[in-house]
Amino acid sequence: MSPEIKEAVTEAEAAKQRWEAETLGNVLGKTPERKPSFAGVSLVPVERLYTEADGEGIDIGFPGEYPYKRGIHPTGYRGKLWTMRQFAGFSSPENTNARFKYLMEHGQTGLSVAYDLPALMGLDADSPLSEGEVGKCGVAVSSLADFEVLFDGIPLDQVTVSQTINAPAPIFLAMYLVVAEKQKADFNKISGTLQNDILKEYIAQKEWIYPIKPAMKLVIDTFEYTTKHVPKYNPISISGYHIREAGATALQELAFTLRDGVEYVQYGVDRGMSVDDFVPRLSFFFNAHNDFFEEIAKYRAARVIWARTMKERFGAMNPRTMQLRFHTQTAGVSLTVQQPLNNIARVAIQALAGVLGGTQSLHTDSFDEALALPTDEAALIALRTQQIIAEETGVVNTVDPLGGSYYLESLTEKMISGCFDYFDKIDGFGGMVEAVEAGFPQREIQESAYLYQKAVERGEQTIVGVNKYVMDEEIHKTDILQIDETVRDHQLLRLEHVRSTRDAGAVAKSLDRLRKAAVSDENTMPAIIEAVAAYATVEEICVALRDVYGIYEEPAF
């Protein structure tokens, strides 16, 4: 540092101290305490004032240039807006297909599918374990026949589709490809995203089927297959969203998500794949929570950490390998049953953080989601929230408009440093798989969730309408979406028809081939595609894999 810069920084720090001692001291009669952020960076206190002294040695760089702190594109949203990808799915494939078309008619630019709990767990609608859950938290899909209805009239080579499915993800990728083939779509043009992030299931969401290492094999099989056959498709969306919803801090969400990504890359490299061939198609999925600046800092830090790690740890040469692309969803866990219209404001602020952080696509929650799945009206308000940000606020007119903020840059650096500290701890276990098996991220999240809840109960963390500004009588009655048991009856009829009309011999043959592929080092995707095309059901395919891999049982940590 030159003597001139050093002198300027010293004077800035001195000026800050004088301001604190004189201005705040005169107003309050004493120097006030720093305020800790309970949803923040491991409870790191937030300073009252930030100056150039807090930015000492920080290089913010330029958009579109390594390490991409200010964004992966030099033109930001001036070149292209983020994709407005509203998460949708409920009841039957027919009803969800209608909701997709409704949202697209009103300006949505990408689809994102929510599946019901039986589908997420690899169960058919007629499984005894599915009773009471069919079509309730997402759309019911048991076979290719359901999938064909779900995307009827939606050209898969013209619309990008994100699928939120994990343990059975290869099956749903296979269904997507079979339907696309029936539409005569060009596989070189198909673009979409499969969530397919099994590590975060063991860490947070708990919707697993197989033990961890066989499940990792299935994930890498999708990497390998899509790289060769569907080159524009994203085979994974590495998800911090569910980690945050489980109670993690912003820093933990950042660290565990990116370290999950590192683990997938390492497994791909161990398979013999080149990082510059498959990593450019890996994407991420982050939460947008309430602490506005902390969330923006998190996204900026994520790009820097990923770029450095791909370059320094894996020797990446392709700039796209180092460019982290991510989807954002506003925080479902922040929505309240009490005074639900307040959720519109929460969602707007969280969405703005995602935009200012440089997200590539965005889902805005509906205000009624703490009560039920969204109504048409609530879903439309959520979509309009994105459109207002894009069209009315002016935040898209310049690239990284908050870049250079003393506070934001300081917070970004703390995020980067804290994340690499977590990387070191996880590497000490031997990797993320081993850390998960030892229960390390699970315990960290449990402790953070406990601290946050205690802060809420003590009134140290305000939730408007819940522990402050509480009203005895609600001023707004919210209509909610009702899904009754008739959807299960409807699904059972289609499932029965599928089983009675398909070629049972072809199904049995395809499932036998799948078992053989699972036992060997063979990629399982061709066998899964064959089984799907023969109208084997989701549960039948999962059972065939369970016959080989077994099931996962979480140990007591």
C-alpha positions as CSV (number, residue, x, y, z in Angstrom):
1,M,0.0,0.0,0.0
2,S,1.4,3.4,-0.9
3,P,2.0,6.0,1.8
4,E,-0.8,8.2,0.4
5,I,-3.4,5.4,0.5
6,K,-2.3,4.3,4.0
7,E,-2.6,7.9,5.2
8,A,-6.1,8.2,3.7
9,V,-7.3,4.9,5.2
10,T,-5.9,6.0,8.6
11,E,-7.7,9.3,8.5
12,A,-10.9,7.5,7.4
13,E,-10.7,5.3,10.4
14,A,-10.0,8.2,12.7
15,A,-12.9,10.1,11.3
16,K,-15.2,7.2,11.9
17,Q,-14.1,6.9,15.5
18,R,-14.7,10.7,16.0
19,W,-18.2,10.4,14.5
20,E,-19.0,7.5,16.8
21,A,-17.6,9.2,19.9
22,E,-19.0,12.7,19.3
23,T,-22.2,12.4,17.2
24,L,-23.7,9.2,18.6
25,G,-22.3,9.9,22.1
26,N,-24.0,13.3,22.2
27,V,-27.3,11.9,21.0
28,L,-27.4,8.8,23.1
29,G,-25.3,9.8,26.1
30,K,-23.0,6.9,25.5
31,T,-21.5,4.9,22.7
32,P,-24.2,2.4,21.7
33,E,-23.6,-1.3,21.4
34,R,-23.1,-3.0,18.1
35,K,-26.2,-4.8,16.9
36,P,-25.8,-8.5,16.1
37,S,-27.6,-9.9,13.1
38,F,-29.3,-13.1,14.3
39,A,-30.0,-14.2,10.7
40,G,-26.6,-13.1,9.7
41,V,-23.0,-14.1,9.3
42,S,-22.5,-16.4,12.3
43,L,-23.9,-13.6,14.6
44,V,-21.1,-11.2,13.5
45,P,-21.9,-7.7,14.8
46,V,-22.8,-5.1,12.2
47,E,-20.9,-1.8,12.5
48,R,-22.8,1.5,12.9
49,L,-20.8,3.1,10.1
50,Y,-18.6,1.9,7.2
51,T,-16.0,4.0,5.5
52,E,-13.1,3.5,3.1
53,A,-11.2,2.1,6.0
54,D,-13.4,-1.0,5.9
55,G,-12.6,-1.4,2.2
56,E,-8.9,-1.5,2.7
57,G,-7.3,-3.8,0.1
58,I,-10.6,-4.9,-1.4
59,D,-10.6,-5.0,-5.2
60,I,-14.2,-5.0,-6.5
61,G,-13.2,-5.5,-10.2
62,F,-15.6,-5.3,-13.2
63,P,-18.7,-7.1,-14.2
64,G,-17.9,-10.0,-16.6
65,E,-14.3,-10.4,-15.4
66,Y,-12.8,-13.0,-13.1
67,P,-13.6,-13.5,-10.2
68,Y,-17.0,-12.2,-11.2
69,K,-17.9,-10.5,-7.9
70,R,-19.9,-7.9,-9.8
71,G,-21.6,-10.4,-12.1
72,I,-20.8,-12.9,-14.8
73,H,-22.1,-10.7,-17.7
74,P,-20.5,-7.3,-18.5
75,T,-23.9,-5.9,-19.5
76,G,-25.9,-7.2,-16.5
77,Y,-29.6,-7.0,-17.1
78,R,-29.1,-4.4,-19.8
79,G,-28.4,-7.3,-22.1
80,K,-31.1,-9.7,-20.8
81,L,-33.4,-9.8,-17.9
82,W,-33.5,-12.6,-15.5
83,T,-35.9,-15.5,-16.3
84,M,-39.1,-15.2,-14.4
85,R,-39.6,-18.8,-13.4
86,Q,-42.5,-19.2,-11.0
87,F,-42.6,-22.5,-9.2
88,A,-45.9,-24.2,-9.8
89,G,-47.6,-27.6,-9.4
90,F,-50.6,-29.0,-7.7
91,S,-53.3,-31.6,-7.9
92,S,-53.4,-33.4,-11.3
93,P,-51.2,-33.0,-14.3
94,E,-54.2,-31.4,-16.1
95,N,-54.6,-28.7,-13.4
96,T,-50.9,-28.0,-13.3
97,N,-50.7,-27.8,-17.1
98,A,-53.5,-25.2,-17.0
99,R,-51.6,-23.2,-14.3
100,F,-48.4,-23.3,-16.5
101,K,-50.4,-21.9,-19.4
102,Y,-52.1,-19.2,-17.2
103,L,-48.7,-18.0,-16.0
104,M,-47.1,-18.0,-19.4
105,E,-50.1,-16.0,-20.8
106,H,-49.4,-13.3,-18.1
107,G,-45.7,-12.9,-18.9
108,Q,-43.8,-15.8,-17.2
109,T,-40.7,-16.7,-19.1
110,G,-39.8,-20.1,-17.8
111,L,-41.5,-23.0,-16.0
112,S,-40.6,-24.6,-12.7
113,V,-42.4,-27.8,-11.6
114,A,-43.3,-28.7,-8.1
115,Y,-44.0,-32.4,-7.5
116,D,-46.0,-33.9,-4.7
117,L,-44.5,-35.8,-1.8
118,P,-45.0,-39.3,-3.2
119,A,-43.2,-38.3,-6.4
120,L,-40.3,-36.8,-4.4
121,M,-40.0,-40.0,-2.4
122,G,-40.2,-42.3,-5.5
123,L,-43.7,-43.6,-4.8
124,D,-46.7,-44.1,-7.0
125,A,-50.1,-42.6,-6.3
126,D,-51.5,-46.0,-5.3
127,S,-48.8,-46.8,-2.7
128,P,-50.2,-47.1,0.8
129,L,-47.6,-44.5,1.9
130,S,-49.0,-42.0,-0.6
131,E,-52.4,-41.9,0.9
132,G,-53.4,-38.3,1.9
133,E,-50.5,-36.8,0.0
134,V,-51.3,-37.2,-3.7
135,G,-51.3,-33.8,-5.4
136,K,-51.2,-31.9,-2.1
137,C,-47.8,-30.1,-2.2
138,G,-47.2,-30.4,-5.9
139,V,-48.4,-32.2,-9.0
140,A,-48.9,-36.0,-8.9
141,V,-46.7,-38.0,-11.4
142,S,-46.5,-41.8,-11.4
143,S,-45.5,-42.6,-15.0
144,L,-44.8,-41.2,-18.4
145,A,-48.5,-41.0,-19.1
146,D,-48.8,-38.3,-16.4
147,F,-45.8,-36.5,-17.7
148,E,-47.3,-36.4,-21.2
149,V,-50.4,-34.7,-19.9
150,L,-48.3,-32.3,-17.7
151,F,-46.5,-30.9,-20.8
152,D,-49.3,-31.2,-23.4
153,G,-49.1,-28.2,-25.7
154,I,-45.8,-27.0,-24.2
155,P,-42.9,-27.3,-26.7
156,L,-39.9,-28.4,-24.6
157,D,-37.4,-27.1,-27.2
158,Q,-38.9,-23.5,-26.8
159,V,-39.5,-23.2,-23.1
160,T,-36.9,-23.9,-20.4
161,V,-38.3,-26.1,-17.6
162,S,-36.8,-26.5,-14.1
163,Q,-37.8,-29.7,-12.2
164,T,-37.6,-29.8,-8.4
165,I,-36.9,-33.5,-7.9
166,N,-33.9,-35.1,-6.2
167,A,-33.8,-38.8,-5.2
168,P,-35.8,-39.9,-8.3
169,A,-34.3,-37.2,-10.5
170,P,-32.8,-39.5,-13.2
171,I,-36.3,-40.9,-13.8
172,F,-37.8,-37.4,-14.3
173,L,-35.0,-36.4,-16.6
174,A,-35.8,-39.6,-18.6
175,M,-39.5,-38.7,-18.8
176,Y,-38.6,-35.2,-19.9
177,L,-36.3,-36.5,-22.7
178,V,-38.9,-39.1,-23.9
179,V,-41.6,-36.5,-24.1
180,A,-39.3,-34.1,-25.9
181,E,-38.4,-36.9,-28.4
182,K,-42.1,-37.5,-29.0
183,Q,-42.5,-33.8,-29.7
184,K,-39.6,-34.3,-32.2
185,A,-37.6,-31.7,-30.3
186,D,-33.9,-31.1,-31.2
187,F,-31.9,-32.3,-28.3
188,N,-29.2,-29.8,-29.1
189,K,-31.7,-27.0,-28.4
190,I,-33.4,-28.4,-25.2
191,S,-32.5,-26.3,-22.2
192,G,-33.8,-26.8,-18.7
193,T,-32.6,-27.7,-15.2
194,L,-32.9,-30.8,-13.0
195,Q,-32.5,-30.1,-9.3
196,N,-30.9,-33.5,-8.7
197,D,-29.1,-32.3,-5.6
198,I,-29.0,-35.3,-3.3
199,L,-26.5,-34.0,-0.8
200,K,-28.8,-31.3,0.5
201,E,-31.4,-34.0,1.1
202,Y,-29.2,-35.7,3.6
203,I,-28.3,-32.3,5.1
204,A,-31.6,-30.6,5.3
205,Q,-34.7,-31.7,3.3
206,K,-34.6,-35.4,4.2
207,E,-36.3,-36.8,1.0
208,W,-33.8,-39.5,0.2
209,I,-34.1,-43.1,-1.0
210,Y,-30.7,-44.7,-1.5
211,P,-27.5,-44.6,0.6
212,I,-25.3,-41.6,-0.2
213,K,-22.6,-43.0,-2.4
214,P,-24.9,-44.9,-4.8
215,A,-27.0,-41.8,-4.9
216,M,-24.0,-39.8,-5.9
217,K,-23.3,-42.3,-8.7
218,L,-26.8,-41.6,-10.1
219,V,-26.1,-37.9,-10.1
220,I,-22.9,-38.3,-12.0
221,D,-24.6,-40.6,-14.5
222,T,-26.9,-37.6,-15.3
223,F,-23.9,-35.3,-15.7
224,E,-22.2,-37.8,-18.1
225,Y,-25.3,-38.5,-20.1
226,T,-26.5,-34.9,-20.6
227,T,-23.0,-33.7,-21.4
228,K,-22.9,-36.1,-24.3
229,H,-26.5,-36.0,-25.5
230,V,-28.3,-32.9,-24.2
231,P,-25.5,-30.3,-24.2
232,K,-27.5,-27.2,-23.2
233,Y,-29.3,-28.9,-20.3
234,N,-28.3,-28.2,-16.7
235,P,-28.2,-31.7,-14.9
236,I,-28.2,-30.2,-11.4
237,S,-29.3,-27.2,-9.4
238,I,-27.1,-27.3,-6.3
239,S,-29.5,-26.0,-3.7
240,G,-28.8,-23.9,-0.7
241,Y,-32.5,-23.0,-0.6
242,H,-33.5,-26.0,1.5
243,I,-30.4,-25.7,3.7
244,R,-31.5,-22.1,4.6
245,E,-35.1,-23.1,5.1
246,A,-33.9,-25.7,7.6
247,G,-32.5,-22.9,9.8
248,A,-29.0,-22.2,8.4
249,T,-27.4,-18.8,8.5
250,A,-26.6,-17.0,5.2
251,L,-23.0,-18.0,5.7
252,Q,-23.8,-21.7,6.3
253,E,-26.1,-21.7,3.3
254,L,-23.3,-20.3,1.2
255,A,-20.6,-22.6,2.5
256,F,-22.5,-25.9,2.5
257,T,-24.0,-25.2,-0.9
258,L,-20.8,-24.4,-2.6
259,R,-18.9,-27.2,-0.9
260,D,-21.7,-29.6,-2.1
261,G,-20.9,-28.2,-5.6
262,V,-17.2,-28.9,-5.1
263,E,-18.1,-32.5,-4.1
264,Y,-20.1,-33.1,-7.3
265,V,-17.2,-31.7,-9.4
266,Q,-14.7,-34.0,-7.7
267,Y,-16.9,-37.0,-8.3
268,G,-17.3,-36.0,-11.9
269,V,-13.5,-35.6,-12.3
270,D,-13.0,-39.0,-10.6
271,R,-15.4,-40.5,-13.2
272,G,-12.9,-39.2,-15.8
273,M,-14.8,-36.1,-17.0
274,S,-13.1,-32.8,-17.8
275,V,-14.2,-29.9,-15.6
276,D,-14.3,-27.6,-18.6
277,D,-16.7,-30.0,-20.3
278,F,-19.3,-30.6,-17.6
279,V,-19.0,-27.9,-15.0
280,P,-20.3,-25.0,-17.2
281,R,-23.7,-26.7,-17.1
282,L,-23.9,-26.9,-13.3
283,S,-26.2,-24.3,-11.7
284,F,-27.0,-23.2,-8.2
285,F,-30.2,-22.3,-6.3
286,F,-30.1,-19.8,-3.4
287,N,-32.6,-18.5,-0.9
288,A,-33.4,-14.8,-0.6
289,H,-34.1,-14.0,3.0
290,N,-34.9,-10.8,4.9
291,D,-31.5,-9.3,5.7
292,F,-31.3,-7.3,2.5
293,F,-27.6,-6.4,2.3
294,E,-26.4,-9.7,3.7
295,E,-28.3,-11.6,0.9
296,I,-26.7,-9.4,-1.8
297,A,-23.3,-10.0,-0.2
298,K,-23.9,-13.7,-0.2
299,Y,-24.6,-13.8,-3.9
300,R,-21.5,-11.7,-4.8
301,A,-19.3,-13.9,-2.5
302,A,-20.7,-17.0,-4.1
303,R,-19.4,-16.0,-7.5
304,V,-15.9,-15.2,-6.2
305,I,-15.6,-18.4,-4.2
306,W,-16.7,-20.6,-7.1
307,A,-14.4,-18.9,-9.6
308,R,-11.4,-19.2,-7.4
309,T,-12.2,-22.8,-6.4
310,M,-12.7,-23.9,-10.0
311,K,-9.5,-22.2,-11.1
312,E,-7.2,-22.9,-8.2
313,R,-8.5,-26.3,-7.0
314,F,-9.5,-27.9,-10.3
315,G,-7.4,-26.0,-12.9
316,A,-10.3,-24.8,-14.9
317,M,-9.4,-22.9,-18.1
318,N,-12.9,-22.3,-19.6
319,P,-14.3,-19.0,-18.2
320,R,-17.8,-20.5,-18.2
321,T,-16.5,-23.2,-15.8
322,M,-15.7,-20.4,-13.3
323,Q,-18.9,-18.4,-13.8
324,L,-21.5,-19.3,-11.1
325,R,-25.0,-19.2,-12.4
326,F,-27.9,-19.3,-10.0
327,H,-31.6,-19.3,-9.5
328,T,-33.2,-17.5,-6.5
329,Q,-36.4,-18.1,-4.6
330,T,-37.7,-15.8,-1.9
331,A,-37.8,-17.3,1.6
332,G,-40.8,-19.5,2.2
333,V,-39.8,-19.9,5.9
334,S,-40.2,-16.1,6.3
335,L,-43.8,-16.1,5.3
336,T,-46.4,-15.8,8.1
337,V,-49.9,-17.1,8.6
338,Q,-50.6,-14.0,10.7
339,Q,-51.4,-10.9,8.6
340,P,-50.6,-12.8,5.3
341,L,-50.7,-9.7,3.1
342,N,-47.5,-8.5,4.8
343,N,-45.9,-11.3,2.9
344,I,-46.2,-9.3,-0.3
345,A,-43.8,-6.7,1.1
346,R,-41.4,-9.4,2.4
347,V,-41.3,-11.1,-1.1
348,A,-40.7,-7.8,-2.9
349,I,-37.8,-6.9,-0.7
350,Q,-36.3,-10.4,-0.9
351,A,-36.7,-10.5,-4.7
352,L,-35.0,-7.1,-5.0
353,A,-32.0,-8.5,-3.1
354,G,-31.8,-11.4,-5.6
355,V,-31.9,-9.0,-8.5
356,L,-29.3,-6.7,-7.0
357,G,-27.2,-9.8,-6.3
358,G,-27.3,-10.7,-10.0
359,T,-29.5,-13.8,-10.2
360,Q,-30.1,-15.5,-13.5
361,S,-33.7,-16.5,-12.7
362,L,-36.1,-15.8,-9.9
363,H,-39.2,-17.2,-8.2
364,T,-41.3,-15.0,-6.0
365,D,-43.4,-16.7,-3.4
366,S,-47.1,-16.1,-3.2
367,F,-48.4,-14.3,-0.1
368,D,-50.7,-17.2,0.8
369,E,-48.1,-20.0,0.9
370,A,-48.0,-20.2,4.7
371,L,-51.6,-21.3,4.4
372,A,-51.8,-23.5,1.3
373,L,-50.6,-23.8,-2.2
374,P,-51.1,-20.5,-4.2
375,T,-54.4,-19.5,-5.7
376,D,-54.3,-18.0,-9.2
377,E,-54.7,-14.5,-7.8
378,A,-51.8,-14.9,-5.3
379,A,-49.6,-16.5,-8.0
380,L,-50.3,-13.6,-10.3
381,I,-49.4,-11.0,-7.7
382,A,-46.1,-12.8,-7.1
383,L,-45.3,-12.7,-10.9
384,R,-46.4,-9.0,-11.1
385,T,-43.9,-8.3,-8.2
386,Q,-41.0,-9.4,-10.5
387,Q,-42.4,-7.5,-13.4
388,I,-42.6,-4.3,-11.3
389,I,-39.0,-4.7,-10.2
390,A,-37.9,-5.2,-13.8
391,E,-40.1,-2.5,-15.5
392,E,-40.6,0.2,-12.9
393,T,-37.8,0.5,-10.4
394,G,-34.8,1.3,-12.7
395,V,-32.5,-1.1,-10.9
396,V,-31.8,-2.9,-14.2
397,N,-30.4,0.2,-15.8
398,T,-26.8,-0.1,-14.5
399,V,-24.7,-3.1,-13.7
400,D,-24.1,-4.0,-10.0
401,P,-25.4,-0.6,-8.8
402,L,-24.4,-1.3,-5.2
403,G,-20.8,-2.2,-6.1
404,G,-18.3,-0.2,-4.1
405,S,-20.6,0.3,-1.1
406,Y,-18.3,0.2,2.0
407,Y,-20.8,-1.9,3.9
408,L,-21.6,-4.3,1.1
409,E,-18.0,-4.8,0.1
410,S,-16.9,-5.4,3.7
411,L,-19.7,-7.9,4.2
412,T,-18.9,-9.7,1.0
413,E,-15.3,-10.2,2.1
414,K,-16.5,-11.6,5.5
415,M,-18.7,-14.0,3.6
416,I,-15.8,-15.1,1.4
417,S,-13.5,-15.6,4.3
418,G,-16.1,-17.4,6.4
419,C,-17.0,-19.7,3.6
420,F,-13.4,-20.8,3.0
421,D,-13.1,-21.5,6.8
422,Y,-16.0,-23.9,6.4
423,F,-14.3,-25.5,3.4
424,D,-11.3,-26.2,5.5
425,K,-13.4,-27.9,8.2
426,I,-15.2,-30.0,5.6
427,D,-12.0,-31.0,3.9
428,G,-10.8,-32.1,7.3
429,F,-13.5,-34.8,7.2
430,G,-12.3,-35.9,3.8
431,G,-15.0,-34.2,1.8
432,M,-18.7,-33.3,2.0
433,V,-20.0,-36.9,1.8
434,E,-17.9,-37.8,4.8
435,A,-18.9,-34.7,6.6
436,V,-22.6,-35.5,6.1
437,E,-22.0,-39.1,7.2
438,A,-20.5,-37.6,10.4
439,G,-23.4,-35.2,10.8
440,F,-21.3,-32.0,10.7
441,P,-23.5,-29.7,8.6
442,Q,-26.6,-31.1,10.2
443,R,-25.4,-30.2,13.7
444,E,-24.3,-26.7,12.5
445,I,-27.8,-26.0,11.1
446,Q,-29.6,-27.3,14.1
447,E,-27.6,-25.0,16.4
448,S,-28.3,-22.0,14.1
449,A,-32.0,-22.8,14.0
450,Y,-32.1,-23.0,17.7
451,L,-30.4,-19.7,18.3
452,Y,-32.7,-17.9,15.8
453,Q,-35.8,-19.3,17.4
454,K,-34.7,-18.3,20.8
455,A,-34.0,-14.8,19.5
456,V,-37.6,-14.7,18.1
457,E,-39.1,-15.9,21.4
458,R,-37.1,-13.3,23.4
459,G,-38.2,-10.5,21.0
460,E,-34.6,-9.8,19.9
461,Q,-35.5,-10.8,16.3
462,T,-38.7,-9.1,15.2
463,I,-41.3,-10.8,13.0
464,V,-43.9,-8.2,12.2
465,G,-47.4,-9.5,13.0
466,V,-46.0,-12.4,15.0
467,N,-44.1,-11.1,18.0
468,K,-44.6,-7.4,17.4
469,Y,-47.5,-5.3,16.0
470,V,-49.8,-8.3,16.7
471,M,-53.5,-7.9,16.0
472,D,-56.3,-9.6,17.9
473,E,-58.4,-9.8,14.8
474,E,-57.0,-10.2,11.3
475,I,-58.1,-7.5,8.8
476,H,-58.0,-9.7,5.8
477,K,-59.5,-13.2,5.2
478,T,-57.5,-15.1,2.7
479,D,-59.1,-17.6,0.4
480,I,-57.0,-20.7,0.0
481,L,-56.6,-23.4,-2.6
482,Q,-58.4,-26.5,-1.6
483,I,-57.2,-29.9,-2.9
484,D,-59.4,-32.8,-2.0
485,E,-59.0,-36.5,-2.3
486,T,-60.7,-36.8,-5.7
487,V,-57.3,-36.0,-7.3
488,R,-56.0,-39.4,-5.9
489,D,-59.0,-41.2,-7.5
490,H,-58.3,-39.5,-10.8
491,Q,-54.6,-40.5,-10.7
492,L,-55.4,-44.1,-9.8
493,L,-57.6,-44.4,-12.8
494,R,-54.8,-43.3,-15.1
495,L,-52.3,-45.5,-13.4
496,E,-54.6,-48.5,-13.7
497,H,-55.0,-47.8,-17.4
498,V,-51.3,-47.6,-17.9
499,R,-50.7,-50.9,-16.2
500,S,-53.4,-52.7,-18.2
501,T,-52.4,-51.4,-21.6
502,R,-48.5,-51.4,-21.5
503,D,-46.3,-54.3,-22.7
504,A,-45.6,-56.0,-19.4
505,G,-42.8,-58.0,-20.9
506,A,-41.0,-54.9,-22.1
507,V,-41.3,-53.4,-18.7
508,A,-39.9,-56.4,-16.9
509,K,-37.0,-56.6,-19.4
510,S,-36.1,-52.9,-19.0
511,L,-36.2,-53.2,-15.2
512,D,-33.9,-56.2,-15.3
513,R,-31.5,-54.3,-17.5
514,L,-31.6,-51.4,-15.1
515,R,-30.6,-53.7,-12.2
516,K,-27.6,-55.0,-14.2
517,A,-26.5,-51.4,-15.0
518,A,-26.8,-50.4,-11.3
519,V,-24.6,-53.4,-10.2
520,S,-21.9,-52.5,-12.8
521,D,-20.0,-49.3,-13.6
522,E,-22.4,-48.7,-16.5
523,N,-24.2,-45.4,-16.8
524,T,-27.8,-46.1,-15.7
525,M,-29.5,-43.4,-17.8
526,P,-30.0,-45.4,-21.0
527,A,-31.7,-48.2,-19.0
528,I,-33.9,-45.7,-17.1
529,I,-34.9,-44.1,-20.3
530,E,-35.9,-47.5,-21.7
531,A,-37.9,-48.3,-18.6
532,V,-39.7,-44.9,-18.7
533,A,-40.5,-45.3,-22.4
534,A,-42.0,-48.7,-21.6
535,Y,-44.3,-47.0,-19.1
536,A,-42.6,-48.5,-16.0
537,T,-43.8,-46.4,-13.1
538,V,-41.7,-44.2,-10.9
539,E,-42.0,-46.6,-7.9
540,E,-41.2,-49.7,-10.0
541,I,-38.0,-48.0,-11.3
542,C,-37.0,-46.9,-7.8
543,V,-37.6,-50.4,-6.4
544,A,-35.4,-51.9,-9.1
545,L,-32.6,-49.5,-7.9
546,R,-33.4,-50.2,-4.2
547,D,-32.9,-53.9,-4.9
548,V,-29.3,-53.1,-5.8
549,Y,-28.4,-50.1,-3.6
550,G,-30.6,-50.6,-0.5
551,I,-32.1,-47.7,1.4
552,Y,-30.6,-44.9,3.5
553,E,-31.3,-44.8,7.2
554,E,-30.1,-41.7,9.0
555,P,-27.8,-42.5,11.9
556,A,-28.3,-40.8,15.3
557,F,-25.7,-38.0,15.5
